Amino acid sequence: MSTPKVLRWTGVGFLMLVLIFLRPIGAEFLYDPLKDFFHNPKFRSLPLPEIELTLFSISITIKYLINSILSILIIWLLFLDKELVKLSAVLFGLFYVVLLTVLIIVLRTATNEEYLLLFYLRRILYHPLLLLLLVPAFYFYRGTQQSNG
């Protein structure tokens, strides 16, 4: 392995560790009244807790922004391709707008039957799931580009 490749993989490993350790830190410092709610096994039969929507949206935005920046840096280190980084940034932005909008609508109108939808929307916004989808997709894309060209 050449030194630049070692540095790139070390950087990817470091950023992955930051993503992992960011979760408990974010849970402590960011406003998330739904965390305890969803940990209750009977949450489907309970009313939603009071939620300060502005503060909750800001907290989700901060967490999503940090995860997105770290994810885009990982994509850069893996592929060293500005076009993939630009595409990733656009996709992260679009996903954020769509998912946050749907989350707010569901929060305002949620019935007990929609709590799982709320749970998963919140989870997608809080965790770097898009990174887990984009990296294999970009590797596949790269493989098809090399075999065709």
N, C-alpha and C positions, 0 to 999 in steps of 0.2 A: 504493500500500500504506500502510495506516495504521501508526502507530508500534507499537501493541501487536502487530499482525500481524508486523511486521518483527522485533520482539523475540522473538516466539514461534518464528519460523522460524530466527532466529539461535540461539536456545536448542536447537532440534532439531538444527541443524547442529553445534553445539558438543558436544552429547551423543553424536551419531553419531561425531564425531572421538574422543571419550573411549572409546567402545566399540572403535573401531579400534585406538587406541594402547594400550588395556588388554591386548590379546592378547599382545604380546611381553613386556610387563611381568609379566603373570600367569604366562607360561611360565617366566620366570626365577625368580620367588619362590615359586610354588606347587609342591607335590609332585605330579609326574606321571610315574611310571616307564613309562607306556605311550607317551609321546610319542616317545621314541627307538625303542621297539619297533616302532611302526607306521610309522616312517620307513624301516625296513629293508625293501627290496623282497621279501625272503624271509620276512617275518614269519609267514606262514601255515604254514611248516614248522618254526618255532621254538617252544620252550616259553615260556609267559608268564614275564616276569621276576618276581622276588620283589616282592610288593606289601604294604606296611603299610596294611591296609584302613582303619584308623581315620584315619590321616593322609591317605590318599587321599580318603576321604569328606569330611573337613574341608576339604581343598583344593577339591574339587568344589563343596561347599556355599558356600564363600567366593566362588568365581568365579560360581556361579549366582546368588547373592544380589546381587552387584554388578551383573551383567548385568540381573537382574530389576528392580532399583531404577531403573537408567538407562532400561530399556525402558518401565517404567511412567511415568516422568517424560516420556519422548518421547510416549507415548500421551496423557498429560495435556495437553502443549503442543499436540499436533495437534488434539485434539477438545474440550478443556475441558469434559469430561463426567465427573462423579463416578461415575456408574453404570458407565461403561465402564472407569474406573480400578479400581473395586471388582471388576468381572468379570475384568479382566486380572490383578489380584492373586490372585484365587481360582484362575484357570486356571494361573498360574505356580506357585502352591503345589501344586496337584494334579499338574501335570506333574512337578514336582520329586520329590514323594513316589513316584509311580509309576515314573518313570525311574530314580531312584536305587535303589529296591528291585530293579528288574529288573537293573540294572547289577551290583549286589552279588551277586545270585543267579547271573548269568552268569559273573562273575569267579570265583566259587567252584566252578562246574561246567563251565567252558568247555573245549571241545575245539577242535582246530585249525579245524574246520568252523564254529565259532561266533565266530571272531575278528572277522569283519566286523560281526557284530551288536554285539560289544563296542566296536568302533571307532566305529560310528554312535551307539550310546547315549552314549558318552563325548563324542562331538562335539556331540550335541544338548544335553547338559548344559553343555558348555564355551562354546558360542556362542549368541548371542541369536536363534536361529532362530524361536522363538515370536513375537518381535516382527515378523518378516517375514511371518508368517501372520496375525497379529491386525490389523495396520494396514490391509491391503487388505480384510479381512473387515469391519472397522468402517466403512471408507469405503463399502463396498457397502451395509452396513446403513443407514448415514446416507442414502445415495441412495434406498434403497427407502422409508425413513421420510418423506423429503421429497416423493417422488412420490405416496405414498399419503395424505399428510395435508395 
